[in-house]
Amino acid sequence: MPQLNPNPWFAILIFSWLVFLAFLPPKMLAHTFPNEPTTQSTEKPKTEPWNWPWH
């Protein structure tokens, strides 16, 4: 029963994972996003107190 022999299937599994780990992460990390986040200033905005009546 050849399907019970793990030697060729294990080698194929290891080789396919090596291919995935070698080629896919750099390709995925090379993508750029059109909306890059901008840095915000560290100053807190000045807030005004509310002068609404509380009744």
PDB file with SEQRES, HELIX, SHEET and CRYST1 records, atoms N, CA, C and O in Angstrom:
SEQRES   1 A   55  MET PRO GLN LEU ASN PRO ASN PRO TRP PHE ALA ILE LEU          
SEQRES   2 A   55  ILE PHE SER TRP LEU VAL PHE LEU ALA PHE LEU PRO PRO          
SEQRES   3 A   55  LYS MET LEU ALA HIS THR PHE PRO ASN GLU PRO THR THR          
SEQRES   4 A   55  GLN SER THR GLU LYS PRO LYS THR GLU PRO TRP ASN TRP          
SEQRES   5 A   55  PRO TRP HIS                                                  
HELIX    1 AA1 PRO A    2  LEU A    4  5                                   3    
HELIX    2 AA2 PRO A    6  LEU A   29  1                                  24    
CRYST1    1.000    1.000    1.000  90.00  90.00  90.00 P 1           1          
ATOM      1  N   MET A   1       0.847  -1.169   0.000  1.00  0.00           N  
ATOM      2  CA  MET A   1       0.000   0.000   0.000  1.00  0.00           C  
ATOM      3  C   MET A   1       0.898   1.239   0.000  1.00  0.00           C  
ATOM      4  O   MET A   1       1.423   1.602   1.052  1.00  0.00           O  
ATOM      5  N   PRO A   2       1.087   1.888  -1.129  1.00  0.00           N  
ATOM      6  CA  PRO A   2       2.047   2.995  -1.211  1.00  0.00           C  
ATOM      7  C   PRO A   2       1.601   4.248  -0.462  1.00  0.00           C  
ATOM      8  O   PRO A   2       2.450   5.054  -0.080  1.00  0.00           O  
ATOM      9  N   GLN A   3       0.316   4.442  -0.239  1.00  0.00           N  
ATOM     10  CA  GLN A   3      -0.104   5.659   0.436  1.00  0.00           C  
ATOM     11  C   GLN A   3       0.265   5.653   1.916  1.00  0.00           C  
ATOM     12  O   GLN A   3       0.187   6.695   2.568  1.00  0.00           O  
ATOM     13  N   LEU A   4       0.662   4.514   2.456  1.00  0.00           N  
ATOM     14  CA  LEU A   4       1.068   4.459   3.855  1.00  0.00           C  
ATOM     15  C   LEU A   4       2.556   4.744   4.034  1.00  0.00           C  
ATOM     16  O   LEU A   4       3.026   4.870   5.165  1.00  0.00           O  
ATOM     17  N   ASN A   5       3.292   4.845   2.952  1.00  0.00           N  
ATOM     18  CA  ASN A   5       4.712   5.152   3.033  1.00  0.00           C  
ATOM     19  C   ASN A   5       4.866   6.660   3.208  1.00  0.00           C  
ATOM     20  O   ASN A   5       4.559   7.403   2.276  1.00  0.00           O  
ATOM     21  N   PRO A   6       5.333   7.150   4.372  1.00  0.00           N  
ATOM     22  CA  PRO A   6       5.363   8.590   4.622  1.00  0.00           C  
ATOM     23  C   PRO A   6       6.543   9.302   3.977  1.00  0.00           C  
ATOM     24  O   PRO A   6       6.578  10.532   3.970  1.00  0.00           O  
ATOM     25  N   ASN A   7       7.499   8.574   3.442  1.00  0.00           N  
ATOM     26  CA  ASN A   7       8.706   9.240   2.950  1.00  0.00           C  
ATOM     27  C   ASN A   7       8.438  10.253   1.835  1.00  0.00           C  
ATOM     28  O   ASN A   7       8.838  11.406   1.992  1.00  0.00           O  
ATOM     29  N   PRO A   8       7.794   9.903   0.727  1.00  0.00           N  
ATOM     30  CA  PRO A   8       7.631  10.940  -0.305  1.00  0.00           C  
ATOM     31  C   PRO A   8       6.672  12.043   0.118  1.00  0.00           C  
ATOM     32  O   PRO A   8       6.884  13.201  -0.241  1.00  0.00           O  
ATOM     33  N   TRP A   9       5.625  11.722   0.868  1.00  0.00           N  
ATOM     34  CA  TRP A   9       4.637  12.731   1.237  1.00  0.00           C  
ATOM     35  C   TRP A   9       5.202  13.700   2.266  1.00  0.00           C  
ATOM     36  O   TRP A   9       4.891  14.891   2.241  1.00  0.00           O  
ATOM     37  N   PHE A  10       6.024  13.195   3.159  1.00  0.00           N  
ATOM     38  CA  PHE A  10       6.633  14.085   4.147  1.00  0.00           C  
ATOM     39  C   PHE A  10       7.620  15.027   3.470  1.00  0.00           C  
ATOM     40  O   PHE A  10       7.697  16.203   3.827  1.00  0.00           O  
ATOM     41  N   ALA A  11       8.367  14.531   2.508  1.00  0.00           N  
ATOM     42  CA  ALA A  11       9.303  15.392   1.775  1.00  0.00           C  
ATOM     43  C   ALA A  11       8.545  16.455   0.980  1.00  0.00           C  
ATOM     44  O   ALA A  11       8.968  17.610   0.926  1.00  0.00           O  
ATOM     45  N   ILE A  12       7.441  16.071   0.372  1.00  0.00           N  
ATOM     46  CA  ILE A  12       6.623  17.036  -0.375  1.00  0.00           C  
ATOM     47  C   ILE A  12       6.051  18.085   0.575  1.00  0.00           C  
ATOM     48  O   ILE A  12       6.014  19.269   0.240  1.00  0.00           O  
ATOM     49  N   LEU A  13       5.614  17.668   1.730  1.00  0.00           N  
ATOM     50  CA  LEU A  13       5.071  18.610   2.717  1.00  0.00           C  
ATOM     51  C   LEU A  13       6.137  19.604   3.165  1.00  0.00           C  
ATOM     52  O   LEU A  13       5.885  20.808   3.213  1.00  0.00           O  
ATOM     53  N   ILE A  14       7.308  19.110   3.489  1.00  0.00           N  
ATOM     54  CA  ILE A  14       8.378  19.990   3.949  1.00  0.00           C  
ATOM     55  C   ILE A  14       8.812  20.936   2.834  1.00  0.00           C  
ATOM     56  O   ILE A  14       9.022  22.125   3.074  1.00  0.00           O  
ATOM     57  N   PHE A  15       8.947  20.415   1.624  1.00  0.00           N  
ATOM     58  CA  PHE A  15       9.365  21.254   0.508  1.00  0.00           C  
ATOM     59  C   PHE A  15       8.323  22.329   0.189  1.00  0.00           C  
ATOM     60  O   PHE A  15       8.675  23.474  -0.096  1.00  0.00           O  
ATOM     61  N   SER A  16       7.054  21.959   0.237  1.00  0.00           N  
ATOM     62  CA  SER A  16       6.016  22.960  -0.047  1.00  0.00           C  
ATOM     63  C   SER A  16       5.986  24.043   1.025  1.00  0.00           C  
ATOM     64  O   SER A  16       5.783  25.213   0.700  1.00  0.00           O  
ATOM     65  N   TRP A  17       6.182  23.686   2.298  1.00  0.00           N  
ATOM     66  CA  TRP A  17       6.224  24.702   3.349  1.00  0.00           C  
ATOM     67  C   TRP A  17       7.436  25.598   3.201  1.00  0.00           C  
ATOM     68  O   TRP A  17       7.353  26.800   3.452  1.00  0.00           O  
ATOM     69  N   LEU A  18       8.562  25.030   2.797  1.00  0.00           N  
ATOM     70  CA  LEU A  18       9.741  25.863   2.575  1.00  0.00           C  
ATOM     71  C   LEU A  18       9.506  26.852   1.442  1.00  0.00           C  
ATOM     72  O   LEU A  18       9.935  28.003   1.521  1.00  0.00           O  
ATOM     73  N   VAL A  19       8.827  26.408   0.392  1.00  0.00           N  
ATOM     74  CA  VAL A  19       8.510  27.319  -0.715  1.00  0.00           C  
ATOM     75  C   VAL A  19       7.569  28.415  -0.241  1.00  0.00           C  
ATOM     76  O   VAL A  19       7.774  29.589  -0.552  1.00  0.00           O  
ATOM     77  N   PHE A  20       6.541  28.042   0.507  1.00  0.00           N  
ATOM     78  CA  PHE A  20       5.598  29.044   1.001  1.00  0.00           C  
ATOM     79  C   PHE A  20       6.273  30.051   1.923  1.00  0.00           C  
ATOM     80  O   PHE A  20       6.016  31.251   1.831  1.00  0.00           O  
ATOM     81  N   LEU A  21       7.128  29.568   2.802  1.00  0.00           N  
ATOM     82  CA  LEU A  21       7.765  30.468   3.753  1.00  0.00           C  
ATOM     83  C   LEU A  21       8.881  31.291   3.127  1.00  0.00           C  
ATOM     84  O   LEU A  21       9.261  32.326   3.673  1.00  0.00           O  
ATOM     85  N   ALA A  22       9.408  30.855   2.004  1.00  0.00           N  
ATOM     86  CA  ALA A  22      10.492  31.596   1.369  1.00  0.00           C  
ATOM     87  C   ALA A  22       9.976  32.664   0.410  1.00  0.00           C  
ATOM     88  O   ALA A  22      10.586  33.726   0.293  1.00  0.00           O  
ATOM     89  N   PHE A  23       8.864  32.404  -0.277  1.00  0.00           N  
ATOM     90  CA  PHE A  23       8.422  33.309  -1.334  1.00  0.00           C  
ATOM     91  C   PHE A  23       7.202  34.146  -0.979  1.00  0.00           C  
ATOM     92  O   PHE A  23       7.099  35.290  -1.422  1.00  0.00           O  
ATOM     93  N   LEU A  24       6.296  33.618  -0.209  1.00  0.00           N  
ATOM     94  CA  LEU A  24       5.064  34.361   0.036  1.00  0.00           C  
ATOM     95  C   LEU A  24       5.210  35.534   1.005  1.00  0.00           C  
ATOM     96  O   LEU A  24       4.666  36.597   0.706  1.00  0.00           O  
ATOM     97  N   PRO A  25       5.899  35.424   2.141  1.00  0.00           N  
ATOM     98  CA  PRO A  25       5.968  36.591   3.038  1.00  0.00           C  
ATOM     99  C   PRO A  25       6.587  37.828   2.406  1.00  0.00           C  
ATOM    100  O   PRO A  25       6.047  38.917   2.601  1.00  0.00           O  
ATOM    101  N   PRO A  26       7.703  37.733   1.648  1.00  0.00           N  
ATOM    102  CA  PRO A  26       8.205  38.967   1.022  1.00  0.00           C  
ATOM    103  C   PRO A  26       7.232  39.557   0.017  1.00  0.00           C  
ATOM    104  O   PRO A  26       7.139  40.778  -0.109  1.00  0.00           O  
ATOM    105  N   LYS A  27       6.504  38.709  -0.701  1.00  0.00           N  
ATOM    106  CA  LYS A  27       5.532  39.224  -1.662  1.00  0.00           C  
ATOM    107  C   LYS A  27       4.377  39.920  -0.938  1.00  0.00           C  
ATOM    108  O   LYS A  27       3.889  40.955  -1.390  1.00  0.00           O  
ATOM    109  N   MET A  28       3.952  39.358   0.164  1.00  0.00           N  
ATOM    110  CA  MET A  28       2.848  39.970   0.893  1.00  0.00           C  
ATOM    111  C   MET A  28       3.295  41.251   1.585  1.00  0.00           C  
ATOM    112  O   MET A  28       2.518  42.201   1.676  1.00  0.00           O  
ATOM    113  N   LEU A  29       4.527  41.297   2.074  1.00  0.00           N  
ATOM    114  CA  LEU A  29       5.006  42.490   2.754  1.00  0.00           C  
ATOM    115  C   LEU A  29       5.377  43.597   1.779  1.00  0.00           C  
ATOM    116  O   LEU A  29       5.561  44.740   2.197  1.00  0.00           O  
ATOM    117  N   ALA A  30       5.491  43.294   0.507  1.00  0.00           N  
ATOM    118  CA  ALA A  30       5.858  44.310  -0.476  1.00  0.00           C  
ATOM    119  C   ALA A  30       4.666  45.164  -0.893  1.00  0.00           C  
ATOM    120  O   ALA A  30       4.847  46.189  -1.552  1.00  0.00           O  
ATOM    121  N   HIS A  31       3.456  44.764  -0.525  1.00  0.00           N  
ATOM    122  CA  HIS A  31       2.283  45.540  -0.899  1.00  0.00           C  
ATOM    123  C   HIS A  31       2.274  46.864  -0.150  1.00  0.00           C  
ATOM    124  O   HIS A  31       2.636  46.929   1.025  1.00  0.00           O  
ATOM    125  N   THR A  32       1.862  47.904  -0.832  1.00  0.00           N  
ATOM    126  CA  THR A  32       1.723  49.210  -0.192  1.00  0.00           C  
ATOM    127  C   THR A  32       0.245  49.561  -0.106  1.00  0.00           C  
ATOM    128  O   THR A  32      -0.562  49.153  -0.942  1.00  0.00           O  
ATOM    129  N   PHE A  33      -0.076  50.303   0.890  1.00  0.00           N  
ATOM    130  CA  PHE A  33      -1.456  50.706   1.089  1.00  0.00           C  
ATOM    131  C   PHE A  33      -1.621  52.160   0.674  1.00  0.00           C  
ATOM    132  O   PHE A  33      -0.742  52.971   0.970  1.00  0.00           O  
ATOM    133  N   PRO A  34      -2.700  52.523   0.007  1.00  0.00           N  
ATOM    134  CA  PRO A  34      -2.853  53.896  -0.474  1.00  0.00           C  
ATOM    135  C   PRO A  34      -3.053  54.913   0.648  1.00  0.00           C  
ATOM    136  O   PRO A  34      -2.708  56.083   0.479  1.00  0.00           O  
ATOM    137  N   ASN A  35      -3.588  54.506   1.759  1.00  0.00           N  
ATOM    138  CA  ASN A  35      -3.864  55.439   2.848  1.00  0.00           C  
ATOM    139  C   ASN A  35      -2.908  55.165   4.000  1.00  0.00           C  
ATOM    140  O   ASN A  35      -3.254  54.471   4.956  1.00  0.00           O  
ATOM    141  N   GLU A  36      -1.725  55.706   3.901  1.00  0.00           N  
ATOM    142  CA  GLU A  36      -0.762  55.537   4.986  1.00  0.00           C  
ATOM    143  C   GLU A  36      -1.185  56.413   6.166  1.00  0.00           C  
ATOM    144  O   GLU A  36      -1.624  57.546   5.967  1.00  0.00           O  
ATOM    145  N   PRO A  37      -1.057  55.904   7.377  1.00  0.00           N  
ATOM    146  CA  PRO A  37      -1.444  56.733   8.529  1.00  0.00           C  
ATOM    147  C   PRO A  37      -0.478  57.896   8.724  1.00  0.00           C  
ATOM    148  O   PRO A  37       0.734  57.754   8.558  1.00  0.00           O  
ATOM    149  N   THR A  38      -1.028  59.020   9.071  1.00  0.00           N  
ATOM    150  CA  THR A  38      -0.197  60.197   9.309  1.00  0.00           C  
ATOM    151  C   THR A  38       0.039  60.338  10.803  1.00  0.00           C  
ATOM    152  O   THR A  38      -0.799  59.949  11.616  1.00  0.00           O  
ATOM    153  N   THR A  39       1.160  60.883  11.145  1.00  0.00           N  
ATOM    154  CA  THR A  39       1.460  61.089  12.564  1.00  0.00           C  
ATOM    155  C   THR A  39       0.717  62.318  13.058  1.00  0.00           C  
ATOM    156  O   THR A  39       0.634  63.335  12.369  1.00  0.00           O  
ATOM    157  N   GLN A  40       0.189  62.205  14.242  1.00  0.00           N  
ATOM    158  CA  GLN A  40      -0.536  63.322  14.835  1.00  0.00           C  
ATOM    159  C   GLN A  40       0.367  64.035  15.823  1.00  0.00           C  
ATOM    160  O   GLN A  40       1.317  63.460  16.354  1.00  0.00           O  
ATOM    161  N   SER A  41       0.054  65.287  16.055  1.00  0.00           N  
ATOM    162  CA  SER A  41       0.869  66.055  16.997  1.00  0.00           C  
ATOM    163  C   SER A  41       0.623  65.547  18.415  1.00  0.00           C  
ATOM    164  O   SER A  41      -0.443  65.012  18.720  1.00  0.00           O  
ATOM    165  N   THR A  42       1.616  65.720  19.266  1.00  0.00           N  
ATOM    166  CA  THR A  42       1.490  65.254  20.647  1.00  0.00           C  
ATOM    167  C   THR A  42       0.803  66.270  21.538  1.00  0.00           C  
ATOM    168  O   THR A  42       0.501  65.975  22.694  1.00  0.00           O  
ATOM    169  N   GLU A  43       0.551  67.472  21.013  1.00  0.00           N  
ATOM    170  CA  GLU A  43      -0.138  68.485  21.803  1.00  0.00           C  
ATOM    171  C   GLU A  43      -1.611  68.138  21.939  1.00  0.00           C  
ATOM    172  O   GLU A  43      -2.259  67.719  20.980  1.00  0.00           O  
ATOM    173  N   LYS A  44      -2.126  68.319  23.145  1.00  0.00           N  
ATOM    174  CA  LYS A  44      -3.546  68.076  23.353  1.00  0.00           C  
ATOM    175  C   LYS A  44      -4.328  69.283  22.844  1.00  0.00           C  
ATOM    176  O   LYS A  44      -3.919  70.423  23.066  1.00  0.00           O  
ATOM    177  N   PRO A  45      -5.435  69.046  22.172  1.00  0.00           N  
ATOM    178  CA  PRO A  45      -6.225  70.201  21.732  1.00  0.00           C  
ATOM    179  C   PRO A  45      -6.864  70.907  22.936  1.00  0.00           C  
ATOM    180  O   PRO A  45      -7.252  70.274  23.918  1.00  0.00           O  
ATOM    181  N   LYS A  46      -6.959  72.205  22.829  1.00  0.00           N  
ATOM    182  CA  LYS A  46      -7.554  72.975  23.923  1.00  0.00           C  
ATOM    183  C   LYS A  46      -9.060  72.765  23.894  1.00  0.00           C  
ATOM    184  O   LYS A  46      -9.712  72.983  22.873  1.00  0.00           O  
ATOM    185  N   THR A  47      -9.592  72.346  25.009  1.00  0.00           N  
ATOM    186  CA  THR A  47     -11.026  72.088  25.095  1.00  0.00           C  
ATOM    187  C   THR A  47     -11.701  73.228  25.837  1.00  0.00           C  
ATOM    188  O   THR A  47     -11.150  73.791  26.782  1.00  0.00           O  
ATOM    189  N   GLU A  48     -12.882  73.550  25.398  1.00  0.00           N  
ATOM    190  CA  GLU A  48     -13.678  74.596  26.037  1.00  0.00           C  
ATOM    191  C   GLU A  48     -14.743  73.932  26.903  1.00  0.00           C  
ATOM    192  O   GLU A  48     -15.340  72.940  26.485  1.00  0.00           O  
ATOM    193  N   PRO A  49     -14.994  74.459  28.099  1.00  0.00           N  
ATOM    194  CA  PRO A  49     -16.051  73.879  28.930  1.00  0.00           C  
ATOM    195  C   PRO A  49     -17.430  74.197  28.346  1.00  0.00           C  
ATOM    196  O   PRO A  49     -17.635  75.228  27.706  1.00  0.00           O  
ATOM    197  N   TRP A  50     -18.342  73.301  28.581  1.00  0.00           N  
ATOM    198  CA  TRP A  50     -19.707  73.540  28.111  1.00  0.00           C  
ATOM    199  C   TRP A  50     -20.406  74.502  29.065  1.00  0.00           C  
ATOM    200  O   TRP A  50     -20.259  74.402  30.284  1.00  0.00           O  
ATOM    201  N   ASN A  51     -21.147  75.409  28.513  1.00  0.00           N  
ATOM    202  CA  ASN A  51     -21.931  76.293  29.364  1.00  0.00           C  
ATOM    203  C   ASN A  51     -23.425  76.051  29.143  1.00  0.00           C  
ATOM    204  O   ASN A  51     -24.210  76.997  29.070  1.00  0.00           O  
ATOM    205  N   TRP A  52     -23.804  74.804  29.037  1.00  0.00           N  
ATOM    206  CA  TRP A  52     -25.195  74.468  28.865  1.00  0.00           C  
ATOM    207  C   TRP A  52     -25.890  74.445  30.207  1.00  0.00           C  
ATOM    208  O   TRP A  52     -25.279  74.077  31.211  1.00  0.00           O  
ATOM    209  N   PRO A  53     -27.141  74.827  30.247  1.00  0.00           N  
ATOM    210  CA  PRO A  53     -27.882  74.700  31.509  1.00  0.00           C  
ATOM    211  C   PRO A  53     -28.196  73.224  31.791  1.00  0.00           C  
ATOM    212  O   PRO A  53     -28.562  72.469  30.890  1.00  0.00           O  
ATOM    213  N   TRP A  54     -28.045  72.839  33.044  1.00  0.00           N  
ATOM    214  CA  TRP A  54     -28.234  71.424  33.425  1.00  0.00           C  
ATOM    215  C   TRP A  54     -29.567  71.234  34.124  1.00  0.00           C  
ATOM    216  O   TRP A  54     -29.606  70.648  35.206  1.00  0.00           O  
ATOM    217  N   HIS A  55     -30.641  71.702  33.554  1.00  0.00           N  
ATOM    218  CA  HIS A  55     -31.949  71.493  34.162  1.00  0.00           C  
ATOM    219  C   HIS A  55     -32.942  70.992  33.159  1.00  0.00           C  
ATOM    220  O   HIS A  55     -34.102  70.761  33.501  1.00  0.00           O  
TER     221      HIS A  55                                                      
END                                                                             
